[in-house]
Amino acid sequence: MTGSQPAAPSVDVPATAELLARARRLQPLIRENAAKGEQERRVAEESIQGMAEAGLFKIAQPRRYGGYETSMRTMLDVSAAVGEADGGTSWVLTLCNVCAWMTGLFPQQAQDEVWGSDPGALVSGVLAPTAETGRVDGGQRVTGRWFWNSGSWHADWAVLGIPVTDGTGEVVDQGLALIPRTDLEFEETWFVAGMRSSGSNCLMATDVFVPDHRIISVPAAIEGTYGTEHTDETLYRAAFVPLLALVLAGPQLGMGRAVLEIVRSKAATKPISYTFYEAQADSVAFQMQLAQAAMMLDTAQLHAYRAAADIDEAAARGEYPDVVTRARVRADTGWAIDHVVKAIDILLSAHGAGSFAESNPLQRFWRDSSVAARHAVTLPTVGYEVYGKALLDREDQITPLV
């Protein structure tokens, strides 16, 4: 351990049930602020503050800095609970938490710089190496633009993909660089149909110096070699790509549940227009649609939970999952999200055209889920192909992100 690190705080880590209870107590506030967040294209500060006070941004932060250092399953469940109230708010919580987890993979010196003086610092991030770099004494000079940086309004640091170059300018690695928000410029670029409140704008660097201790290798991380000295910390032994992918299913699970509950709760009083049904609940066709959607949501959750167990149990054993298991997590993630999207479509068709009134939260959940489902890391067809190739031990894999 470095001399700069103070004694680890004594952290009273809440049980997952308590964290979920805190998230559910915040649901009325988050729902109330959802339309405002969408209009302003950022999560309302009141909701951010509420989640911070409830400790929801601590679930993937090391205990050494007052975090809760929980598990993949807990991250999934807390994100889903917030997603029941608003997809965009859950997305920001999820991305800040997974970026906190990535920060926990860096050497302690870098972690100290992020959380040593401000344990409440939030981190956003983009994995794509959309930058240019030059090797200098002690680190890299970085110039780049990183789009779709979810939570960019609220973050104090960013973990950003970069090419790593040697003294001749040759790219020798792909890295993740931790850069303070004060070193970055900001451009509003997030004008979209859904997930508007995620604030996924563009961060920019112009000749910013990043020291070596704030850079880790992505290829090494994909194979389970991280920069942290604290190899006893179970959460930071979790598999890199599987965790980065699966967390994105959390908001989707919550949005699916929310849509099911809204449609179910109104069925006893909402008629089916141009039929003799005075209540949707009396229609066998509606009952079957509701059941089909509910089963799809159950299927999504079961696959997500299996994938979470694969990640958590391997980390607890101190083992890195093999390629087939890691590929299956990507397929499980795509399967889960695909079934949430399909379930929401069925539910909105069953509920009727009123689903799409601007005043109806159903249309916001529909748009948020649909946009989030197109994230490149969770595309179902990509996940299925990755898994199929792994099952066949093919050498023509389509991505290194397994």
N, C-alpha and C positions, 0 to 999 in steps of 0.2 A: 504494500500500500504506500501511496505517496505521502509525504509529510504534510501536504496541504489539506488533507482530508480530516475533518473533525471526527470525533467519536460518533459512531452511528447512532442516530436517535432511537429511542425506544418507541416502536410504532405499535399501536393497538390496531391490528389489521381486522377490519370487519369481516364477518362471514359473508359469503355470496348472498345469502338470504337477506342480510341487512342492507347490502349494497342495492339489491333489487328493490327492497322496500323504500330506500331513499329515492331511487329513480322513479318509482311509481308515485311517491309523494310530490315529485316535481312535474308530473304529467299535466295537471291542470294549467300550471304556469307556462309550460312549453307549448301546449295547445293554444293558449291564449295569444302567445307571441308568434305563432307559426305564420299567419298571414303577413304580419309586419316583417318578419324575417325574409319571406319571399319577395315582398315589395322592395325592401332595402338591399336585397342580395347579400345579406350577411345574417347570421344568427343574432337575435336581439341580445344585447349585452346583459340584460337581466337574466336571460336563460343561461348564458355562459357563466355568470357569477353564481347562479344557483347550483349549477353542476359542479363548479369548483368548490363551493362551500360544502357540498355533499360528498366531496372526495372522489367524484366520478372520473376526474382526470388523473387520479393516482393509481388506477388499477394495474397499469403496466410500468410504473416507475419503481426503480429499486428502493428497497426499504432503507438503504443507507442514506437516502435523502428525504425520508418521511413518506415514501410511497408505499403502496400495498403489495406490489409484486405478486399478483394473483396467478391467473392461469388463462389459457386460451378459452376454455369453457366459460369462465367468468367474464372475459372480454366480450364474448359472443352474447351472453345473456343480458349483460348491462346495456349493450348497444341495442339489443332487441327491445328491451323495456323502454328505452328512450324513443326508439323508432315507432312504438305504439302511439306516441304523442305527435311526433313530427320526424319525417325522414331526413330533412336537411340538417336539423339539430343533431340527430343521431350520427349522421355522416361526419360532421365536424368532430364530435366526441370520439368516434371510432378512429378517424385519421390522426387526431392528436395523440390518442393512446397508442396506436401502432407506431407512430414516430417516436414516442417516448420509449417504447420497447426497442426500436432500432438504436436509439441513443444509448440504451443500456448495453449494447453490443460493442461500443467504442471503449478504448482504454480509459481508465479511471481519470486520467488527467483531463480528457475531453469532457467527461461527465461532470467533473468538478466545475469546469468553466460554465456549463449549462445550469447546474442546480446548486453549486456550492454556496452562492450568495443569494439565490432566489429559488428555493425548492418548488415554488409554484409556477416556474417558467414552462410555457407550452411550446411544443415543437410541431411544425408542419413539414411536408416533404414531397419530393418527386423523385422517383427512381431513375427516370430516363436521363442519360448523360448528354443533355443538350447544351454543351458548353465547349469552350476551348481552354486549354491549360498550357502552362509553361513551367518547367522545373526550375526552381530557384533554391538557394541554400535554405534547408529546413522545411521545405514544403512546396506548394504549387501556387502559381498566380492564376486566378480563375476569372473568366469572362463568359457569361452565358445568360440564357433566358429559359425559365422553367414554367411551362404552362400547367394550368389546372391544379394549382397548389391549394387544395382544400383547407379551409381554416386560416387562410393567409391573413385575414383581418385580425386574428386573435393571437398569433404565434409570436414568441420572442426569439426563436431560433428556427432554422430550417435545415433538414438533412436532404442533400441534393446530389443527384448523379453527376459524375464528372469523368472524362477520360483522364487517366493518369499518364503523364509523359515523363521521359527521361531527359537528360541534359542535351540530347540531340534533337529533341522535339518529337521523337517517336512515341506513339502510344504503346504503353507496356502493360496497362491494366485498366479495368473499369472500377471506379471508386464511388463511395458515398462520402460526401464532405459535410461536416457540421459548420454552419456559418451563422453568426448572429444576425438577427433581423436588421440591426443598425448598419450592417455592411451591405445591405441589399436595397435596391430600388423596387418600386411597386407600380404595376400598371393594371387598371381595371379592364379585364378582358372577358369576364364571365357573364355573358348575355345569352341565356339558354332557355329551353322549354321546361326543364325540370331541374330539381336539386339547386334551385336558384340561391337558397340561403346558405349553401355550402361555401360561398365566397371563393370559388376555386380560380383565383386570379393568377397573374403572371408575376413571378419574382425575377429580378435581374441583378447580375453582378458585373461590375466593370473593374477588371484588374484587381480583384480582391485576393489578398494573401491568406491561404489556408495552411496552417502548420501540419506537419506529417501526423501528429497525434490526433488530429481531427479528421483523418481520412482512413477508411477501412476498405478492403478489397471486396467487391461484389462477388466475383467468381469464387473466392475463398469462402465467403459467407454462404453461398449456395451449397457448398459442400460441408458446411458446419464448422468452419474455422473463423472465430470471431476475435475481435481485438480486446475484449474485456479480460482482465486478470482474474475476475471473480467467477471461476468455473464451477464453484459450488452453488451458484444461484440457478435454481432449476429453470425459471422462466426464460433466462437468457441462454439456455441450451436448446430451446425450441427450434424446430426446423424453419429456416429462413423463408423460402418461398411459400411453403404451405401456410404458415401463419399470416404472411402478408396477403395472401389470397383469401383465406377463410374469414378474416375479420370483416371483409366487405359483405358477407352474408348476414351479419348481425342486424344492420338497419333494415334489410329486406324482410327478415323474419318478423320484425316488429310491425312493419308497414302492412304485411299480409294479415297479421292478426287484427290490426286496427280496422282494415277494410271488412274483414269477416264479421267483426263485432257490430260495426255500423249497419251493415246490410241485414244481419240477423235481427238486431234490435228493432228495426223499423218494419220488419216483415208482417207483424200482426196488425198494423194499422195502415199500411200502404197498399192501395189497390193495384191491380194490373189493368192498365188502360185498355179499353176496347175489348174487354172480356167481362164475364159475369163474376169474376173474383173480386170481392171487396177487400180481401187481404191476400197478400202474396203468400203468406204462411199456409193458406188453404190449398195452394196449387201443388200437385204432385211434381210437376215439372220444376217448379221453384225449389221444392224440397230436395230434388235430385241434384240440381245445380249447386245448392248450398252444401250438400254432403260431398259432392265431387271436389269442390274448392277446398273444403275443410280437410279432406284426405290429402289433397296436394300439399297443403300447408304442413300437415303432419309429416308427409314424406320429406319435405324440404328440411324440417327440423331434425328428423332422424338422421338424414345424411350429414347435416352440419354437425350434429353431436358425435356421430361416428368419427368424422374427420378431426374434431376437437380432441376426442379421446386418443386418436392416433398420435397427435402432436404432444399432448400433455403426458401421456404414459411413457412415450419414448424419452422425453425430457427428464422425467422423474427417474428413469433407469440410467440416465447418462448415456443413452444411445442415440445415434443419428439415424432417422428412418432411411430405409433403402429407397432406390429410385422408384420402384413400383408403388410403394406406400405413398411416397411424396406425390407421384403422379395421380394416384387415386384421390388424394386430397383436392387436387385441382379439379378432377372430374366431379367429386362430391360437391365442391363449391358451385360449379356451373350447374349441376343438377338441381341443387337447392334453389338457386336464384331463378333458374328457368321455371321451376314449379311455382314459385311465388308469383312471378309475372303472369303465368297462365291462370293461376287461381284468381288473381285480381281481375283479369279480363273477364272471367266467368262471372264473378260477383258483380261487376259493374253492368254486365249485360242483364243479369238477373234483376238487379235493382232498377234499371231503366235509364232513360235519357236524362232524368233529373240528376244523375251522377255527375254530369258535366257542367252543372251550374257553377259559376265562379264562387258562389257562396257555400258550395258543398265541399267539405274537406276530401271527399272521395276523389275528386278530380286531381287534387294536389298529390295525394298518395299515388295515384295512377301515374302521373307525370314523373314524380320523383323516383318511383320504383323503375319505371321504364328507362329513364336516363341513366340511373345508377347501374342498371343491369348491363349496360353497354361498356362498362369499364373493361379495358383490354385484358386485364389479368383474370377476369372472371367469365369471359365469353364461353358459354357452354361448349360450342363446337370445338374450340381450341382445347379446352380441358379434356374433352372426350378423345380427341386425336392424340394428345399427349399421353393419356392413359393407355389407349390402344397400342401405341408404339412401344410403351414401356412393357406392357403385357407380352408383346411379341419379341421383346429384346431387340428392337430395331435400332440401327445406328443413324437413321435419317430423322432424328428428333427435330421438331420444328422450332424449338426455343431452348435456351439454356435455363430458363426460369422453371425449374422442376425441383 
